[in-house]
Amino acid sequence: MFEIRIICDPADTERVTTALNSAFHTSAVRHLPLRHTDMERLYVTADHQPPTVGNRPEPAPWITPEDAYAMAPEVGSEIGWTTEYLVRTGVLHPVSREFWLRKAAVLDRLALSDPDGARYGDADELAADAARRLIEIDRTGDGNHSGDPYWPEHPDTWTHPRGYLRQEYAAWLRAHHDL
């Protein structure tokens, strides 16, 4: 919950109030004159709207796994790259965006190839965890992510981490098509 103060022309009060009510769950707006001018002060206590699908635009669909991995190197090659990275860097807890992107993509591809978990066990959960690690890196990093159509801060990103991973992996592959 937070307080909003707006200074506006009295003629704009109704439009501003309507916009606030549509964007936030608001209390009654308090109107106070602004000293020494004709402007008006508006004070309102607000909170974020609860998430609903009915009154927001439908989010763009996530990229399909087939489209995301169409140009991807073989799974064995990516496993080799992630292993070689760990050996080469000697880092026990890597923070490289590329490492987590490629590791999460390998786990996602393994999970997709084994939907019942018979061969790779908990690859589903491991892929989601690695994708969440990528999201955390992208949220705090240097902005080296595509964000198209979902930014790392978007609520649907955390709900569908493997969708975000596929989006970012496909963008990364397009940028590195010479792999």
C-alpha positions as CSV (number, residue, x, y, z in Angstrom):
1,M,0.0,0.0,0.0
2,F,1.3,3.5,-0.8
3,E,0.2,7.1,-1.0
4,I,0.1,9.1,-4.2
5,R,0.1,12.9,-4.4
6,I,-0.7,14.6,-7.6
7,I,-0.7,18.3,-8.4
8,C,-3.0,19.0,-11.4
9,D,-5.3,21.6,-13.0
10,P,-8.8,21.3,-11.5
11,A,-10.1,20.6,-15.0
12,D,-8.0,17.4,-15.1
13,T,-9.1,16.1,-11.7
14,E,-11.8,13.7,-13.0
15,R,-9.5,12.3,-15.8
16,V,-6.6,11.7,-13.3
17,T,-8.9,10.1,-10.7
18,T,-10.4,7.8,-13.3
19,A,-6.9,6.7,-14.5
20,L,-5.8,6.1,-10.9
21,N,-8.9,4.0,-10.2
22,S,-8.3,1.9,-13.3
23,A,-4.6,1.3,-12.5
24,F,-4.8,0.8,-8.7
25,H,-7.2,-0.2,-6.0
26,T,-7.7,3.2,-4.4
27,S,-9.2,4.9,-1.4
28,A,-11.4,8.0,-1.8
29,V,-9.4,10.8,-3.4
30,R,-8.8,13.8,-1.0
31,H,-8.8,17.2,-2.8
32,L,-6.9,20.1,-1.4
33,P,-6.2,23.5,-3.0
34,L,-2.6,24.3,-3.7
35,R,-1.4,27.5,-2.0
36,H,-0.6,30.5,-4.3
37,T,-1.9,28.9,-7.5
38,D,-5.0,27.6,-9.1
39,M,-3.7,24.0,-9.1
40,E,-5.2,21.3,-7.0
41,R,-3.5,18.6,-4.8
42,L,-4.9,15.1,-4.9
43,Y,-4.0,12.6,-2.3
44,V,-5.0,8.9,-2.6
45,T,-4.0,5.7,-0.8
46,A,-3.4,3.0,-3.4
47,D,-2.5,-0.6,-3.7
48,H,-1.8,-2.8,-6.7
49,Q,-4.8,-4.4,-8.4
50,P,-5.0,-8.1,-7.7
51,P,-4.0,-10.1,-10.8
52,T,-6.9,-10.9,-13.1
53,V,-7.0,-12.0,-16.7
54,G,-10.4,-10.5,-17.4
55,N,-9.4,-6.9,-17.5
56,R,-5.9,-7.0,-18.8
57,P,-4.6,-7.6,-22.3
58,E,-3.8,-11.3,-23.0
59,P,0.0,-11.8,-22.7
60,A,1.9,-12.8,-25.8
61,P,2.3,-16.5,-26.0
62,W,5.6,-18.1,-25.0
63,I,7.9,-19.3,-27.7
64,T,7.5,-23.0,-28.4
65,P,10.3,-25.4,-27.5
66,E,10.5,-26.4,-31.1
67,D,11.1,-22.8,-32.2
68,A,13.4,-22.0,-29.3
69,Y,15.7,-24.9,-29.9
70,A,15.5,-25.1,-33.8
71,M,19.0,-23.8,-34.3
72,A,20.5,-25.1,-31.0
73,P,23.7,-27.2,-31.0
74,E,23.2,-30.9,-30.1
75,V,22.5,-31.6,-26.4
76,G,25.8,-33.4,-26.0
77,S,27.7,-30.4,-27.3
78,E,25.9,-28.1,-24.8
79,I,26.6,-30.5,-21.9
80,G,30.2,-30.5,-23.0
81,W,30.3,-26.7,-23.1
82,T,28.9,-26.4,-19.6
83,T,31.3,-29.0,-18.2
84,E,34.3,-27.4,-19.9
85,Y,33.2,-24.0,-18.5
86,L,33.3,-25.3,-15.0
87,V,36.6,-27.0,-15.5
88,R,38.2,-24.0,-17.2
89,T,37.0,-21.4,-14.7
90,G,37.3,-23.5,-11.6
91,V,34.3,-21.7,-10.3
92,L,32.1,-23.8,-8.0
93,H,29.1,-21.4,-8.1
94,P,29.1,-19.8,-11.6
95,V,27.4,-16.5,-12.1
96,S,27.9,-16.2,-15.8
97,R,24.6,-15.5,-17.6
98,E,25.8,-17.6,-20.6
99,F,26.5,-20.6,-18.3
100,W,23.1,-20.5,-16.7
101,L,21.3,-19.9,-20.0
102,R,23.0,-22.9,-21.7
103,K,22.8,-25.1,-18.6
104,A,19.0,-24.4,-18.2
105,A,18.5,-25.0,-21.9
106,V,20.2,-28.4,-21.7
107,L,18.1,-29.4,-18.7
108,D,14.9,-28.1,-20.4
109,R,15.7,-30.1,-23.5
110,L,16.4,-33.2,-21.5
111,A,13.1,-32.7,-19.6
112,L,11.2,-32.2,-22.8
113,S,12.6,-35.4,-24.2
114,D,11.6,-37.4,-21.1
115,P,8.1,-36.1,-20.1
116,D,7.4,-38.9,-17.6
117,G,10.9,-38.6,-16.0
118,A,11.8,-42.2,-16.6
119,R,15.3,-41.5,-18.0
120,Y,16.3,-38.2,-16.5
121,G,14.4,-38.1,-13.2
122,D,13.8,-34.6,-11.9
123,A,15.1,-32.8,-15.0
124,D,11.8,-30.9,-15.1
125,E,12.4,-29.3,-11.7
126,L,16.2,-28.8,-12.3
127,A,15.4,-27.0,-15.6
128,A,12.9,-24.7,-13.8
129,D,15.4,-24.0,-11.0
130,A,18.2,-23.2,-13.5
131,A,15.8,-21.0,-15.4
132,R,14.9,-19.1,-12.2
133,R,18.6,-18.6,-11.6
134,L,18.9,-17.1,-15.1
135,I,15.9,-14.8,-14.2
136,E,17.6,-13.6,-11.0
137,I,20.8,-12.9,-13.0
138,D,18.8,-10.9,-15.6
139,R,16.9,-9.0,-12.9
140,T,20.1,-7.8,-11.3
141,G,22.4,-7.8,-14.3
142,D,23.5,-5.4,-16.9
143,G,20.4,-5.7,-19.1
144,N,21.9,-8.2,-21.4
145,H,18.6,-9.9,-22.1
146,S,16.1,-9.7,-24.9
147,G,13.0,-9.0,-22.8
148,D,10.9,-9.8,-25.9
149,P,8.0,-10.2,-25.1
150,Y,8.6,-10.7,-21.4
151,W,11.1,-8.8,-19.2
152,P,12.7,-10.6,-16.3
153,E,10.6,-8.5,-13.9
154,H,7.2,-9.5,-15.5
155,P,5.1,-11.6,-13.2
156,D,4.5,-14.2,-15.9
157,T,8.3,-14.7,-16.1
158,W,8.5,-16.1,-12.6
159,T,5.4,-18.2,-13.1
160,H,6.8,-19.7,-16.3
161,P,10.5,-19.8,-15.9
162,R,11.1,-22.3,-18.7
163,G,9.1,-20.1,-21.1
164,Y,11.4,-17.2,-20.2
165,L,14.4,-19.4,-20.7
166,R,13.3,-20.5,-24.2
167,Q,12.6,-16.9,-25.1
168,E,16.1,-15.8,-24.0
169,Y,17.9,-18.9,-25.4
170,A,16.3,-18.3,-28.9
171,A,17.4,-14.6,-28.8
172,W,20.9,-15.7,-27.7
173,L,21.1,-18.2,-30.5
174,R,20.0,-15.6,-33.1
175,A,22.8,-13.3,-31.8
176,H,25.4,-16.2,-31.8
177,H,24.2,-18.1,-34.9
178,D,27.8,-19.1,-35.8
179,L,28.0,-21.6,-32.9
